[in-house]
């Protein structure tokens, strides 16, 4: 079987699974799976750039996705004018003082000769700057969070179109990746994994605790949308007339219309990123990255700056994850920091890349769709299976109760089984790298 036929057949299979969901369950469910599948495919594409192209073991995907979600809040939400008046300028001044402290410490370290005096000066700058920064910053934070904390209690955003948040989410994640990469990319692969995981947890902790920035665990709801609201469509006589002419209930038609509009936007982003990733893969830069991945020592001996190239691809992959995070928050219409869990936004994305085919962009996209479909559908399918198996048992039978309760764990069991089967029978993935 040729590669083209195999690729087409696997993507056709995924399409049939989604269409089958629409026929058997509902088209709303099918389109919801499609939308999150598109977003998951973009995340998998970003991870594939880092691991498949360069062999960078990043398990901090969750943090970059969360930064994309934060970008949607910062860009799209309207500013809270009362909070800005109460302490916005003070918070900005505190952040500037904190950054100035770090810059002053770096300049002092570089300007002075090694010795006890440099150490004392460095400590004085850091400790003194920290107390000045906290003295200014904390007062502003308290003033902001005291402004109607039940509804706002944060600075809000810039009130710009939410579509602008998607590239901004990529830029925010890329900036964080640059900082992380400058400090962690010199580490061995296992230490790099530990460092990225720890930094991702720090990012989530900031989102959960800094109410002035993102309302913390109180969540930001009501994010603007790039598509119409269902209620507006239902109140539009022209839309209602068209839906009725097609024999579709206007309420159902409005939800389908909105999900299709989201799917079109997400598909455009995925196609553009996939084309760029394919061009990068087959370019001299892509061949160089794979040479570095396969043998760093040989590539460095040929004059390649390995650390710099690793930083480049780490930033690019993280930026794509940030874009996907902003898209997901836009689709959800809210930012909920507590939902960012490593199982969903790190482990599952890695399973997508491994199952689809590491080093193959189309394989990463395939894995994104397939694994997300299974992640959503396995639990209800498992419950149906357990109900069928136990249909002849008494209601109070202990085995029946145990099997029905076990259906909730079918997701994890299925992901583990799929991963083991793929690693055993197709260790390079369903669509291996050429």
Secondary structure in CASP SS format (residue, H / E / C, confidence):
PFRMAT SS
TARGET T0000
AUTHOR 0000-0000-0000
METHOD secondary structure of the structure
MODEL  1
X C 1.00
X C 1.00
X H 1.00
X H 1.00
X H 1.00
X H 1.00
X H 1.00
X H 1.00
X H 1.00
X H 1.00
X H 1.00
X H 1.00
X H 1.00
X H 1.00
X H 1.00
X H 1.00
X H 1.00
X H 1.00
X H 1.00
X H 1.00
X H 1.00
X H 1.00
X H 1.00
X H 1.00
X C 1.00
X C 1.00
X H 1.00
X H 1.00
X H 1.00
X H 1.00
X H 1.00
X H 1.00
X H 1.00
X H 1.00
X H 1.00
X H 1.00
X H 1.00
X H 1.00
X H 1.00
X H 1.00
X H 1.00
X H 1.00
X H 1.00
X H 1.00
X H 1.00
X H 1.00
X H 1.00
X H 1.00
X H 1.00
X H 1.00
X H 1.00
X H 1.00
X H 1.00
X H 1.00
X C 1.00
X C 1.00
X C 1.00
X C 1.00
X C 1.00
X C 1.00
X H 1.00
X H 1.00
X H 1.00
X H 1.00
X H 1.00
X H 1.00
X H 1.00
X H 1.00
X H 1.00
X H 1.00
X H 1.00
X H 1.00
X H 1.00
X H 1.00
X H 1.00
X H 1.00
X C 1.00
X C 1.00
X E 1.00
X C 1.00
X H 1.00
X H 1.00
X H 1.00
X H 1.00
X H 1.00
X H 1.00
X H 1.00
X H 1.00
X H 1.00
X H 1.00
X H 1.00
X H 1.00
X H 1.00
X H 1.00
X H 1.00
X H 1.00
X H 1.00
X H 1.00
X H 1.00
X H 1.00
X H 1.00
X H 1.00
X H 1.00
X H 1.00
X H 1.00
X H 1.00
X H 1.00
X H 1.00
X H 1.00
X H 1.00
X H 1.00
X C 1.00
X C 1.00
X C 1.00
X C 1.00
X H 1.00
X H 1.00
X H 1.00
X H 1.00
X H 1.00
X H 1.00
X H 1.00
X H 1.00
X H 1.00
X H 1.00
X H 1.00
X H 1.00
X H 1.00
X H 1.00
X H 1.00
X H 1.00
X H 1.00
X H 1.00
X H 1.00
X H 1.00
X H 1.00
X H 1.00
X H 1.00
X H 1.00
X H 1.00
X H 1.00
X H 1.00
X H 1.00
X H 1.00
X H 1.00
X C 1.00
X C 1.00
X C 1.00
X C 1.00
X C 1.00
X C 1.00
X C 1.00
X C 1.00
X C 1.00
X C 1.00
X E 1.00
X C 1.00
X C 1.00
X C 1.00
X C 1.00
X C 1.00
X C 1.00
X C 1.00
X H 1.00
X H 1.00
X H 1.00
X H 1.00
X H 1.00
X H 1.00
X H 1.00
X H 1.00
X H 1.00
X H 1.00
X H 1.00
X H 1.00
X H 1.00
X H 1.00
X H 1.00
X H 1.00
X H 1.00
X H 1.00
X H 1.00
X H 1.00
X H 1.00
X C 1.00
X C 1.00
X C 1.00
X C 1.00
X H 1.00
X H 1.00
X H 1.00
X H 1.00
X H 1.00
X H 1.00
X H 1.00
X H 1.00
X H 1.00
X H 1.00
X H 1.00
X H 1.00
X H 1.00
X H 1.00
X H 1.00
X H 1.00
X H 1.00
X H 1.00
X H 1.00
X H 1.00
X H 1.00
X C 1.00
X H 1.00
X H 1.00
X H 1.00
X H 1.00
X C 1.00
X H 1.00
X H 1.00
X H 1.00
X C 1.00
X E 1.00
X E 1.00
X C 1.00
X C 1.00
X C 1.00
X C 1.00
X C 1.00
X C 1.00
X C 1.00
X C 1.00
X H 1.00
X H 1.00
X H 1.00
X H 1.00
X H 1.00
X C 1.00
X C 1.00
X H 1.00
X H 1.00
X H 1.00
X H 1.00
X H 1.00
X H 1.00
X H 1.00
X H 1.00
X H 1.00
X C 1.00
X C 1.00
X C 1.00
X C 1.00
X H 1.00
X H 1.00
X H 1.00
X H 1.00
X H 1.00
X H 1.00
X H 1.00
X H 1.00
X H 1.00
X H 1.00
X H 1.00
X H 1.00
X H 1.00
X H 1.00
X H 1.00
X H 1.00
X H 1.00
X H 1.00
X H 1.00
X H 1.00
X H 1.00
X H 1.00
X H 1.00
X H 1.00
X H 1.00
X H 1.00
X H 1.00
X H 1.00
X H 1.00
X H 1.00
X H 1.00
X H 1.00
X C 1.00
X C 1.00
X H 1.00
X H 1.00
X H 1.00
X H 1.00
X H 1.00
X H 1.00
X H 1.00
X H 1.00
X H 1.00
X H 1.00
X H 1.00
X C 1.00
X H 1.00
X H 1.00
X H 1.00
X H 1.00
X H 1.00
X H 1.00
X C 1.00
X C 1.00
X C 1.00
X C 1.00
X H 1.00
X H 1.00
X H 1.00
X H 1.00
X H 1.00
X H 1.00
X H 1.00
X H 1.00
X H 1.00
X H 1.00
X H 1.00
X H 1.00
X H 1.00
X H 1.00
X H 1.00
X H 1.00
X H 1.00
X H 1.00
X H 1.00
X H 1.00
X H 1.00
X H 1.00
X H 1.00
X H 1.00
X H 1.00
X H 1.00
X H 1.00
X C 1.00
X E 1.00
X E 1.00
X C 1.00
X H 1.00
X H 1.00
X H 1.00
X C 1.00
X C 1.00
X H 1.00
X H 1.00
X H 1.00
X H 1.00
X H 1.00
X H 1.00
X H 1.00
X H 1.00
X H 1.00
X H 1.00
X H 1.00
X H 1.00
X H 1.00
X H 1.00
X H 1.00
X C 1.00
X C 1.00
X C 1.00
X C 1.00
X H 1.00
X H 1.00
X H 1.00
X H 1.00
X H 1.00
X H 1.00
X H 1.00
X H 1.00
X H 1.00
X H 1.00
X H 1.00
X H 1.00
X H 1.00
X H 1.00
X H 1.00
X H 1.00
X H 1.00
X H 1.00
X H 1.00
X H 1.00
X H 1.00
X H 1.00
X H 1.00
X H 1.00
X H 1.00
X H 1.00
X H 1.00
X H 1.00
X H 1.00
X C 1.00
X C 1.00
X C 1.00
X C 1.00
X C 1.00
X C 1.00
X C 1.00
X C 1.00
X H 1.00
X H 1.00
X H 1.00
X H 1.00
X H 1.00
X H 1.00
X H 1.00
X H 1.00
X H 1.00
X H 1.00
X H 1.00
X H 1.00
X H 1.00
X H 1.00
X H 1.00
X H 1.00
X H 1.00
X H 1.00
X H 1.00
X H 1.00
X H 1.00
X H 1.00
X H 1.00
X H 1.00
X H 1.00
X H 1.00
X H 1.00
X H 1.00
X C 1.00
X C 1.00
X C 1.00
X C 1.00
X C 1.00
X C 1.00
X C 1.00
X C 1.00
X C 1.00
END
